[in-house]
């Protein structure tokens, strides 16, 4: 687990995500890790990718730079998912529930 976390941290440091890109990565991870099922997940992913593309256009990125950046962000989904799964195993082993079930 520590190796996965270190690899993920290193990759995130290399990418130097800005707040918009970090939010995009979070959104992609939520949808791709099965938190939203079916066609809605794909619609949301495409909408997020289009929004990120518009953001990158506003920063005057060239097409190949936008494509590379989106590929880098999308490639982070697997390592994030692996760390998430590791944490889920740890939580289950320790009897920790990873969601709030009380009243707000």
C-alpha positions in Angstrom: 0.0 0.0 0.0 2.8 2.4 0.8 4.4 1.9 -2.6 1.1 2.7 -4.3 0.7 5.8 -2.2 4.3 6.9 -2.9 3.9 6.4 -6.6 0.7 8.3 -6.7 2.1 11.2 -4.6 5.1 11.3 -6.9 3.0 11.4 -10.1 0.7 14.1 -8.6 3.8 16.2 -7.7 5.2 15.8 -11.2 1.9 16.9 -12.8 1.4 19.9 -10.5 -2.3 19.9 -10.9 -4.0 23.3 -10.5 -7.3 23.4 -8.6 -9.5 23.0 -11.7 -7.5 20.0 -12.9 -7.6 18.5 -9.4 -11.4 18.9 -9.3 -11.6 17.2 -12.7 -9.5 14.3 -11.4 -11.7 13.9 -8.4 -14.8 13.9 -10.6 -13.4 11.4 -13.0 -12.4 9.1 -10.1 -15.8 9.3 -8.5 -17.6 8.3 -11.7 -15.0 5.8 -12.9 -14.9 4.0 -9.5 -18.5 3.1 -9.8 -20.1 5.6 -7.6 -22.5 6.5 -10.4 -23.7 3.6 -12.6 -24.5 3.3 -16.2 -24.9 5.9 -18.9 -25.0 8.8 -16.5 -21.4 8.1 -15.6 -20.3 8.4 -19.2 -22.3 11.5 -19.7 -20.8 13.1 -16.7 -17.3 12.1 -17.7 -17.7 13.6 -21.2 -19.2 16.8 -19.7 -16.3 17.0 -17.4 -13.8 16.4 -20.2 -15.4 19.1 -22.3 -15.3 21.5 -19.4 -11.7 20.8 -18.8 -11.0 21.3 -22.5 -12.7 24.7 -22.4 -10.7 25.6 -19.4 -7.5 24.6 -21.2 -8.5 26.5 -24.3 -8.9 29.6 -22.1 -5.3 29.2 -21.0 -4.2 29.1 -24.6 -3.0 25.5 -24.5 -2.3 24.0 -27.9 -4.2 20.9 -28.9 -1.4 18.4 -28.3 -0.8 20.0 -24.8 -4.5 19.6 -24.0 -4.6 16.0 -25.2 -1.5 15.2 -23.2 -2.8 16.9 -20.0 -6.2 15.1 -20.3 -4.4 11.8 -20.8 -2.2 12.4 -17.8 -5.2 13.3 -15.6 -7.2 10.2 -16.9 -4.2 8.0 -16.3 -4.3 8.9 -12.6 -7.6 7.2 -12.2 -6.1 3.7 -11.9 -3.6 4.6 -9.2 -6.2 6.6 -7.2 -8.6 3.6 -7.5 -5.9 1.2 -6.2 -5.2 3.4 -3.2 -8.9 3.7 -2.6 -9.3 -0.1 -2.7 -6.3 -0.5 -0.3 -7.9 1.9 2.2 -11.2 0.1 1.9 -9.5 -3.2 2.9 -7.8 -1.4 5.8 -11.1 0.1 7.0 -12.9 -3.2 6.8 -10.1 -4.9 8.7 -10.3 -2.3 11.5 -14.1 -2.2 11.5 -14.2 1.5 10.3 -17.2 2.5 8.2 -16.2 4.8 5.4 -19.5 6.6 5.2 -21.5 8.7 7.6 -24.9 7.1 8.5 -26.1 9.6 11.0 -28.3 12.7 10.8 -27.1 16.0 9.4 
